[in-house]
């Protein structure tokens, strides 16, 4: 895990700033062409724009908002993109970002895609023109994001894929899934189902790890024991009902987040399924509300505020001209009444 912090007096201190003219010289174009390429304005050949952006990223160039008269030269503003401000996971994460930024005297601007991934590229482009750096839960791959990112330093949260251009904060999803399934197996469960969501944070890792653990322990389950649900209480309830209808002998369910797990608990009560006597349920994220349900939810806990701190630390390093290695956070199991 990337945990090192520079002394307070060194934060934000950078080497000589790369200028627009430096980029123009390296790319072999005029500074007007660089300006058009970076700002997305004016007629410019797409191949030329791509070359200019590649050079600008390689040099770690970022436009000066101060030069455009927008802010003080010593101010830093982070643009933060989350998929959903209602989901209890994200307010804790946002609070971590704001607290870490505040310690540096930085400002944070928060916006949401409202769970519409199609909005990600345009939101990256519009917000990126207003801030010094971006942090975002973004599902699109680099080639789809980069034309909109331009040269703004970007930290991508828990996307599940590597990047050669942007800083990353990753959750060790495989370790979390393994810990949860090991706990269920140790409790004697063999027929374990999973409620997943393909569009959220490394779904291929969850599915692959589930099937690997099943094979390692010779469980009589396959990908037919994985059902898909929306990331909501109703989505979890519907998915649990579908899983029980397809596999009435299921004795444990692993849900991809706590909201879905709580929805599964509600469905179990409606169906007359006793938890954990008839079917155990385990969640993921470690939301505070998981302690309040009856019975309290067993979950894989993530320190959401720490995730926010790691994101700001990655921004700090990007602003010095460094592309840092991924910062990684590992969830830990909290055993409560549902298993």
C-alpha positions as CSV (number, residue, x, y, z in Angstrom):
1,X,0.0,0.0,0.0
2,X,1.2,3.5,-0.8
3,X,1.3,5.1,2.6
4,X,4.3,7.5,2.6
5,X,3.7,11.2,3.1
6,X,6.1,14.0,2.4
7,X,6.8,16.5,5.2
8,X,4.1,19.2,5.4
9,X,6.4,21.9,4.1
10,X,7.2,19.9,0.9
11,X,3.6,19.3,-0.2
12,X,2.7,21.0,-3.4
13,X,6.4,22.1,-4.0
14,X,7.2,21.4,-7.7
15,X,10.1,21.7,-10.0
16,X,10.1,24.4,-12.7
17,X,6.7,24.5,-14.3
18,X,6.5,23.1,-17.8
19,X,5.1,25.8,-20.1
20,X,2.9,25.8,-23.2
21,X,6.0,26.8,-25.2
22,X,7.9,23.8,-23.9
23,X,5.1,21.5,-25.2
24,X,5.1,23.3,-28.5
25,X,8.8,22.9,-28.9
26,X,8.8,19.2,-28.0
27,X,5.8,18.5,-30.3
28,X,7.2,20.5,-33.2
29,X,4.1,22.7,-33.5
30,X,3.2,26.3,-32.7
31,X,2.1,27.4,-29.3
32,X,-1.3,28.4,-30.9
33,X,-1.7,24.7,-32.0
34,X,-0.9,23.5,-28.5
35,X,-3.5,25.9,-27.0
36,X,-6.2,24.7,-29.5
37,X,-5.3,21.0,-28.8
38,X,-5.5,21.4,-25.1
39,X,-8.6,23.6,-24.9
40,X,-10.4,21.6,-27.6
41,X,-11.1,24.8,-29.6
42,X,-10.5,25.6,-33.2
43,X,-9.9,23.4,-36.2
44,X,-7.0,21.0,-35.7
45,X,-6.1,17.6,-37.2
46,X,-7.1,14.8,-34.8
47,X,-3.7,13.1,-35.2
48,X,-1.9,16.4,-34.4
49,X,-4.1,16.9,-31.3
50,X,-3.3,13.4,-30.2
51,X,0.4,14.0,-30.6
52,X,0.3,17.3,-28.7
53,X,-1.7,15.7,-25.8
54,X,0.7,12.8,-25.6
55,X,3.7,15.1,-25.4
56,X,1.9,17.3,-22.8
57,X,1.2,14.3,-20.6
58,X,4.7,13.0,-21.0
59,X,6.1,16.4,-19.9
60,X,3.4,16.5,-17.1
61,X,2.2,19.9,-18.4
62,X,-0.9,21.4,-16.8
63,X,-2.5,24.7,-17.8
64,X,-2.2,27.6,-15.4
65,X,-5.6,28.7,-14.2
66,X,-3.9,31.6,-12.6
67,X,-2.7,32.8,-16.0
68,X,-6.4,32.8,-17.1
69,X,-7.2,35.1,-14.1
70,X,-9.3,32.5,-12.3
71,X,-7.5,31.9,-9.0
72,X,-4.6,32.8,-6.8
73,X,-1.3,31.2,-8.0
74,X,-0.9,29.2,-4.8
75,X,-4.5,27.8,-4.8
76,X,-5.3,24.2,-5.8
77,X,-8.7,23.0,-6.7
78,X,-9.6,19.3,-7.0
79,X,-12.6,18.2,-9.1
80,X,-14.2,15.1,-7.6
81,X,-16.6,12.9,-9.7
82,X,-18.6,10.3,-7.9
83,X,-21.4,8.1,-9.3
84,X,-24.0,8.6,-6.6
85,X,-24.2,11.1,-3.7
86,X,-27.1,9.2,-2.1
87,X,-25.4,5.9,-1.7
88,X,-24.0,6.0,1.8
89,X,-20.6,4.8,0.6
90,X,-19.7,8.0,-1.2
91,X,-20.4,10.7,1.4
92,X,-17.7,9.0,3.6
93,X,-15.3,8.9,0.7
94,X,-16.0,12.6,-0.1
95,X,-15.5,13.5,3.5
96,X,-12.0,11.9,3.4
97,X,-11.1,13.8,0.2
98,X,-12.3,17.1,1.7
99,X,-10.4,16.6,5.0
100,X,-7.2,15.6,3.3
101,X,-7.5,18.6,0.9
102,X,-8.3,21.0,3.7
103,X,-5.1,20.0,5.5
104,X,-3.2,21.3,2.4
105,X,-5.3,24.4,2.0
106,X,-7.0,23.1,-1.2
107,X,-10.5,23.3,-2.4
108,X,-12.8,20.5,-3.6
109,X,-15.6,20.7,-6.1
110,X,-17.9,17.7,-6.1
111,X,-20.2,16.5,-8.9
112,X,-22.1,13.2,-9.7
113,X,-22.8,11.2,-12.8
114,X,-26.0,10.0,-11.2
115,X,-25.0,6.4,-12.0
116,X,-25.0,7.2,-15.7
117,X,-21.6,6.1,-17.0
118,X,-22.3,7.8,-20.4
119,X,-21.9,11.1,-18.7
120,X,-18.3,10.4,-17.5
121,X,-16.3,11.7,-20.5
122,X,-18.2,15.0,-20.9
123,X,-18.1,15.6,-17.2
124,X,-14.3,14.9,-17.1
125,X,-13.9,17.5,-19.9
126,X,-16.1,20.2,-18.5
127,X,-14.9,19.9,-14.9
128,X,-11.3,19.5,-16.0
129,X,-11.3,22.9,-17.5
130,X,-12.1,24.4,-14.1
131,X,-9.8,22.7,-11.7
132,X,-6.1,21.8,-11.2
133,X,-6.6,18.1,-10.9
134,X,-9.4,15.5,-11.1
135,X,-10.3,12.5,-8.9
136,X,-13.1,10.2,-10.2
137,X,-14.9,6.9,-10.0
138,X,-14.7,6.4,-13.7
139,X,-15.5,3.2,-15.6
140,X,-14.3,4.1,-19.1
141,X,-10.9,2.9,-20.3
142,X,-8.1,5.4,-20.9
143,X,-8.5,5.7,-24.7
144,X,-12.1,6.8,-24.2
145,X,-11.3,9.2,-21.4
146,X,-8.0,10.7,-22.6
147,X,-9.4,13.0,-25.3
148,X,-11.6,14.6,-22.6
149,X,-8.9,14.6,-19.8
150,X,-6.4,16.6,-21.9
151,X,-3.5,17.4,-19.6
152,X,-5.3,17.7,-16.3
153,X,-3.8,15.4,-13.6
154,X,-6.2,12.6,-13.0
155,X,-6.6,10.0,-10.2
156,X,-9.0,7.1,-11.1
157,X,-10.6,5.3,-8.2
158,X,-11.0,1.5,-8.1
159,X,-11.5,0.9,-11.8
160,X,-9.9,-2.5,-11.8
161,X,-7.6,-1.9,-14.8
162,X,-4.1,-0.4,-15.0
163,X,-3.2,2.9,-16.5
164,X,0.0,4.3,-18.0
165,X,-1.2,7.9,-18.0
166,X,-3.1,8.4,-14.7
167,X,-2.7,7.8,-11.0
168,X,-4.7,5.0,-9.4
169,X,-6.3,4.2,-6.1
170,X,-7.3,0.5,-6.0
171,X,-9.2,-1.7,-3.7
172,X,-7.9,-5.2,-3.4
173,X,-11.2,-6.7,-4.4
174,X,-9.9,-10.2,-4.9
175,X,-8.6,-10.3,-1.3
176,X,-11.9,-9.1,0.0
177,X,-13.9,-11.7,-2.0
178,X,-11.6,-14.4,-0.8
179,X,-11.9,-13.4,2.8
180,X,-15.7,-13.4,2.6
181,X,-15.9,-16.7,0.9
182,X,-13.4,-18.3,3.2
183,X,-15.5,-17.2,6.2
184,X,-18.6,-18.7,4.7
185,X,-16.8,-22.0,3.8
186,X,-15.3,-22.1,7.3
187,X,-18.9,-21.9,8.6
188,X,-19.7,-25.0,6.6
189,X,-21.4,-23.5,3.6
190,X,-21.0,-25.3,0.2
191,X,-23.8,-23.9,-1.9
192,X,-22.9,-20.2,-2.0
193,X,-24.5,-17.7,-4.4
194,X,-23.3,-14.2,-5.3
195,X,-25.2,-11.1,-6.2
196,X,-23.1,-9.0,-8.5
197,X,-23.3,-5.8,-10.5
198,X,-21.4,-5.8,-13.8
199,X,-21.0,-2.0,-14.0
200,X,-19.5,-1.3,-10.6
201,X,-15.8,-1.4,-9.6
202,X,-14.0,-4.4,-11.1
203,X,-16.9,-6.8,-11.7
204,X,-14.6,-9.2,-13.6
205,X,-12.4,-9.5,-10.5
206,X,-15.3,-10.4,-8.3
207,X,-16.7,-13.0,-10.7
208,X,-13.3,-14.5,-11.4
209,X,-12.3,-14.7,-7.8
210,X,-15.7,-16.3,-6.8
211,X,-15.2,-19.0,-9.4
212,X,-11.5,-19.6,-8.4
213,X,-12.4,-20.0,-4.8
214,X,-15.3,-22.4,-5.7
215,X,-12.9,-24.5,-7.8
216,X,-10.2,-24.5,-5.1
217,X,-12.7,-25.9,-2.5
218,X,-14.6,-28.1,-5.0
219,X,-17.9,-26.3,-4.3
220,X,-20.8,-27.5,-6.4
221,X,-21.4,-24.0,-7.9
222,X,-20.5,-22.3,-11.1
223,X,-21.3,-18.9,-12.8
224,X,-25.0,-19.9,-12.8
225,X,-24.9,-19.2,-9.0
226,X,-24.0,-15.5,-9.8
227,X,-27.0,-13.3,-10.3
228,X,-27.0,-9.6,-11.3
229,X,-28.8,-6.9,-9.3
230,X,-29.0,-3.1,-9.3
231,X,-27.0,-1.5,-6.5
232,X,-30.0,-0.6,-4.3
233,X,-32.2,-2.2,-1.7
234,X,-34.8,-3.2,-4.3
235,X,-32.1,-4.5,-6.6
236,X,-30.7,-6.7,-3.8
237,X,-34.2,-8.0,-2.9
238,X,-35.0,-8.8,-6.5
239,X,-31.7,-10.6,-7.0
240,X,-32.0,-12.6,-3.8
241,X,-35.5,-13.8,-4.9
242,X,-34.1,-14.8,-8.3
243,X,-31.2,-16.6,-6.8
244,X,-33.5,-18.5,-4.4
245,X,-35.9,-19.4,-7.2
246,X,-33.0,-20.8,-9.3
247,X,-31.2,-22.5,-6.4
248,X,-33.5,-23.1,-3.5
249,X,-30.7,-25.1,-1.8
250,X,-28.4,-22.0,-1.6
251,X,-27.3,-21.6,2.1
252,X,-25.2,-18.4,1.8
253,X,-25.1,-15.3,-0.4
254,X,-22.2,-13.0,-1.0
255,X,-23.4,-9.5,-2.1
256,X,-21.3,-6.9,-3.9
257,X,-22.2,-4.1,-1.5
258,X,-24.0,-3.6,1.8
259,X,-27.1,-1.9,0.3
260,X,-27.6,-5.0,-1.9
261,X,-27.0,-7.3,1.1
262,X,-29.6,-5.4,3.2
263,X,-32.1,-5.6,0.3
264,X,-31.4,-9.4,0.3
265,X,-32.2,-9.5,4.1
266,X,-35.5,-7.8,3.5
267,X,-36.4,-10.3,0.7
268,X,-35.4,-13.2,2.9
269,X,-37.8,-12.0,5.6
270,X,-40.6,-11.8,3.1
271,X,-39.9,-15.3,1.9
272,X,-39.7,-16.7,5.4
273,X,-36.0,-17.5,5.0
274,X,-34.3,-17.3,8.4
275,X,-30.9,-15.5,8.4
276,X,-28.4,-17.0,9.2
277,X,-30.2,-20.3,10.1
278,X,-31.5,-21.0,6.6
279,X,-29.2,-18.7,4.6
280,X,-26.3,-16.6,5.6
281,X,-25.7,-13.2,4.0
282,X,-22.5,-11.2,3.7
283,X,-22.0,-7.7,2.4
284,X,-19.1,-5.5,1.2
285,X,-18.1,-1.9,2.0
286,X,-18.7,-1.7,5.8
287,X,-21.4,1.0,5.8
288,X,-22.4,2.3,9.2
289,X,-26.1,1.3,8.6
290,X,-25.0,-2.4,8.4
291,X,-24.7,-2.4,12.2
292,X,-28.4,-1.2,12.5
293,X,-30.2,-3.9,10.6
294,X,-31.5,-7.0,12.4
295,X,-29.5,-9.2,12.5
296,X,-26.5,-6.9,12.1
297,X,-24.7,-7.5,8.8
298,X,-21.4,-9.3,8.4
299,X,-19.4,-7.3,5.9
300,X,-16.0,-6.7,4.3
301,X,-15.1,-3.3,5.7
302,X,-13.4,-0.5,3.6
303,X,-12.1,2.6,5.3
304,X,-13.8,5.1,2.9
305,X,-12.2,8.1,4.5
306,X,-8.8,6.5,4.0
307,X,-9.7,6.0,0.3
308,X,-10.2,9.7,0.1
309,X,-6.9,10.5,1.8
310,X,-5.1,8.2,-0.6
311,X,-6.7,9.9,-3.6
312,X,-5.5,13.4,-2.4
313,X,-2.1,12.0,-1.7
314,X,-2.0,10.7,-5.3
315,X,-3.0,14.2,-6.5
316,X,-0.2,15.7,-4.4
317,X,2.4,13.6,-6.2
318,X,0.9,14.2,-9.6
319,X,1.2,18.0,-9.1
320,X,4.9,17.6,-8.5
321,X,5.3,16.0,-11.9
322,X,5.4,12.4,-10.7
323,X,3.3,9.6,-11.9
324,X,3.0,7.5,-8.7
325,X,2.4,3.7,-8.4
326,X,-1.1,2.6,-7.5
327,X,-2.2,3.1,-3.9
328,X,-4.0,0.0,-2.6
329,X,-6.4,-0.5,0.2
330,X,-7.5,-3.9,1.4
331,X,-10.9,-4.6,3.1
332,X,-11.1,-6.6,6.3
333,X,-13.8,-8.9,7.5
334,X,-16.2,-7.8,10.3
335,X,-18.3,-10.8,11.5
336,X,-21.8,-10.0,12.8
337,X,-25.1,-11.7,13.0
338,X,-25.9,-12.6,9.4
339,X,-23.3,-15.4,9.2
